[in-house]
Amino acid sequence: MEALVKISSKGQVTIPKKFREFLGTNLIKFKIEEGKIVIEPIKDVGGIFKKYVKKSLPFEKERELAWEKVANEYCDFSRY
């Protein structure tokens, strides 16, 4: 499989769909080996750790809890 692609003035290229599908990831590594540029797929390591990450709350709820925590730490409401 091969394709001819143009490098933009910003140094960008579009990887053809069939190559992206072959890679199976959206994370790649470039390296030079024996005078050739090699693109190597990197599997998403984030997915490996999903089971160890607690499920997050919606942003608004996280913000509300953070404000409550700060208020409780810095204000002694027991004297009111």
Backbone torsions as a table, in degrees:
resi	resn	phi	psi	omega
1	MET	NA	133.2	176.2
2	GLU	-151.6	159.1	180.0
3	ALA	-150.8	151.0	176.5
4	LEU	-104.9	120.7	-179.0
5	VAL	-127.9	154.7	-178.3
6	LYS	-98.8	141.0	175.1
7	ILE	-89.8	125.8	-178.8
8	SER	-72.9	171.6	178.9
9	SER	-64.6	-18.8	177.0
10	LYS	-92.4	4.8	179.5
11	GLY	80.4	20.1	-178.1
12	GLN	-101.0	149.6	173.6
13	VAL	-131.2	154.6	173.6
14	THR	-102.2	122.9	178.5
15	ILE	-80.1	122.1	-178.8
16	PRO	-56.3	148.6	-175.4
17	LYS	-52.9	-44.4	-177.3
18	LYS	-62.7	-31.8	177.1
19	PHE	-72.5	-42.0	178.7
20	ARG	-61.6	-41.8	178.0
21	GLU	-63.8	-39.4	178.4
22	PHE	-63.1	-41.0	-179.8
23	LEU	-63.7	-38.5	178.0
24	GLY	71.2	18.6	-179.7
25	THR	-156.9	163.5	175.0
26	ASN	-109.1	15.5	177.9
27	LEU	-121.7	121.8	-178.0
28	ILE	-131.8	160.9	177.3
29	LYS	-122.1	133.0	174.4
30	PHE	-97.6	140.8	172.3
31	LYS	-151.4	158.8	178.5
32	ILE	-108.5	125.4	178.6
33	GLU	-132.1	123.0	176.6
34	GLU	50.3	44.1	176.4
35	GLY	76.7	11.7	178.9
36	LYS	-123.3	146.8	174.6
37	ILE	-86.5	126.9	-178.9
38	VAL	-114.7	132.0	174.9
39	ILE	-104.9	122.9	-177.1
40	GLU	-117.1	127.0	178.7
41	PRO	-70.2	141.1	175.8
42	ILE	-117.1	120.6	179.5
43	LYS	-69.8	144.1	-178.4
44	ASP	-67.0	109.3	-178.5
45	VAL	-76.2	-18.5	178.6
46	GLY	-59.5	-37.5	-179.2
47	GLY	-64.6	-28.0	179.8
48	ILE	-63.0	-35.2	-173.1
49	PHE	-96.4	5.1	-177.3
50	LYS	-53.8	-40.1	-175.5
51	LYS	-69.3	-15.7	180.0
52	TYR	-95.2	-8.3	-177.6
53	VAL	-96.5	130.8	178.7
54	LYS	-70.0	150.4	178.6
55	LYS	-67.8	132.8	-178.4
56	SER	-89.0	155.5	177.5
57	LEU	-88.0	164.3	174.0
58	PRO	-58.7	152.0	-175.6
59	PHE	-53.1	-45.1	-177.2
60	GLU	-59.9	-41.8	179.6
61	LYS	-68.2	-41.2	177.2
62	GLU	-59.5	-43.6	-179.6
63	ARG	-64.0	-43.9	179.4
64	GLU	-60.1	-45.7	179.1
65	LEU	-64.2	-38.5	179.0
66	ALA	-64.1	-43.6	179.0
67	TRP	-63.9	-40.8	178.3
68	GLU	-61.7	-42.1	179.9
69	LYS	-63.1	-45.2	179.5
70	VAL	-63.2	-44.8	-179.9
71	ALA	-60.6	-43.5	-179.5
72	ASN	-67.6	-33.5	-179.7
73	GLU	-73.7	-35.3	-172.1
74	TYR	-104.8	-8.9	-179.1
75	CYS	-125.1	128.6	176.3
76	ASP	-96.7	97.5	-177.0
77	PHE	-82.7	-6.0	-176.8
78	SER	-67.5	-20.7	-178.1
79	ARG	-87.5	1.1	179.6
80	TYR	-99.7	NA	NA
